[in-house]
């Protein structure tokens, strides 16, 4: 078990921007380190007290959809080298699962999500803040493919949600958080120059922590 404070990296950006590809690229660079990924999507609020129809009306791209109190608490625990029980979200039932995942602290913690830079409490805990900036047409195509293949959604429902909820929320809440990023990454994980810069910064922080 390591003894030093973990390096916390925030990876933000719109839905379908390529946050996951950036996260994977960072993980590949540090395969010799222990890396933990915390997805903000796992921290959607529990909605078991609502009917299924009411859950469908929730705007999942709005800041109020997330249980950031729990996410902040869990991130603080991990920074203090304490294990957590990460919640699991059921996308078909639109509520939190009864299952949890026990997670141990790691040397590098990546917090990934569309609105992780919207909450000042989360921003304060991050050593490096990234924003993945991708054109809207690419993002909607990626979201279509993901929601249909992985979450069992229909084409019409994904398009309707994008027009009425995702796009307005992106413009109002997600896009403005770009100003809080240390590095803005066009083209996501394919931007090797940006990934090289990030990797160098992580290495420097890790080196300082071990001195």
SULVEN-V12595 format. One record per residue. N is the residue number from 1. RES is the residue in one letter. D_LAST is the distance of its C-alpha to the last C-alpha in whole Angstrom. Layout:
# SULVEN-V12595
N;RES;D_LAST, N;RES;D_LAST
This chain:
# SULVEN-V12595
1;X;17, 2;X;13, 3;X;12, 4;X;10, 5;X;12, 6;X;14, 7;X;14, 8;X;18, 9;X;20, 10;X;24, 11;X;27, 12;X;30, 13;X;33, 14;X;37, 15;X;38, 16;X;39, 17;X;36, 18;X;34, 19;X;31, 20;X;31, 21;X;31, 22;X;28, 23;X;26, 24;X;28, 25;X;26, 26;X;23, 27;X;23, 28;X;24, 29;X;21, 30;X;19, 31;X;21, 32;X;18, 33;X;17, 34;X;18, 35;X;20, 36;X;22, 37;X;25, 38;X;27, 39;X;30, 40;X;32, 41;X;35, 42;X;35, 43;X;35, 44;X;38, 45;X;40, 46;X;42, 47;X;46, 48;X;48, 49;X;50, 50;X;51, 51;X;54, 52;X;53, 53;X;55, 54;X;53, 55;X;50, 56;X;51, 57;X;51, 58;X;48, 59;X;46, 60;X;43, 61;X;41, 62;X;41, 63;X;39, 64;X;41, 65;X;41, 66;X;37, 67;X;36, 68;X;33, 69;X;33, 70;X;32, 71;X;30, 72;X;28, 73;X;28, 74;X;27, 75;X;24, 76;X;23, 77;X;23, 78;X;21, 79;X;18, 80;X;18, 81;X;18, 82;X;22, 83;X;25, 84;X;27, 85;X;31, 86;X;31, 87;X;35, 88;X;37, 89;X;39, 90;X;43, 91;X;44, 92;X;47, 93;X;48, 94;X;46, 95;X;44, 96;X;41, 97;X;42, 98;X;42, 99;X;39, 100;X;36, 101;X;33, 102;X;30, 103;X;27, 104;X;23, 105;X;20, 106;X;18, 107;X;15, 108;X;17, 109;X;20, 110;X;22, 111;X;25, 112;X;28, 113;X;32, 114;X;34, 115;X;34, 116;X;30, 117;X;30, 118;X;33, 119;X;31, 120;X;29, 121;X;28, 122;X;26, 123;X;25, 124;X;23, 125;X;21, 126;X;20, 127;X;17, 128;X;20, 129;X;23, 130;X;26, 131;X;30, 132;X;32, 133;X;35, 134;X;38, 135;X;41, 136;X;43, 137;X;46, 138;X;43, 139;X;42, 140;X;45, 141;X;46, 142;X;43, 143;X;43, 144;X;47, 145;X;46, 146;X;43, 147;X;45, 148;X;48, 149;X;47, 150;X;44, 151;X;46, 152;X;49, 153;X;50, 154;X;53, 155;X;53, 156;X;55, 157;X;53, 158;X;50, 159;X;52, 160;X;53, 161;X;50, 162;X;48, 163;X;51, 164;X;51, 165;X;48, 166;X;45, 167;X;46, 168;X;46, 169;X;43, 170;X;41, 171;X;43, 172;X;43, 173;X;39, 174;X;37, 175;X;38, 176;X;37, 177;X;33, 178;X;33, 179;X;32, 180;X;29, 181;X;27, 182;X;24, 183;X;26, 184;X;29, 185;X;30, 186;X;34, 187;X;35, 188;X;32, 189;X;31, 190;X;33, 191;X;31, 192;X;29, 193;X;28, 194;X;26, 195;X;25, 196;X;23, 197;X;22, 198;X;20, 199;X;19, 200;X;17, 201;X;16, 202;X;15, 203;X;13, 204;X;11, 205;X;10, 206;X;9, 207;X;7, 208;X;5, 209;X;6, 210;X;4, 211;X;0
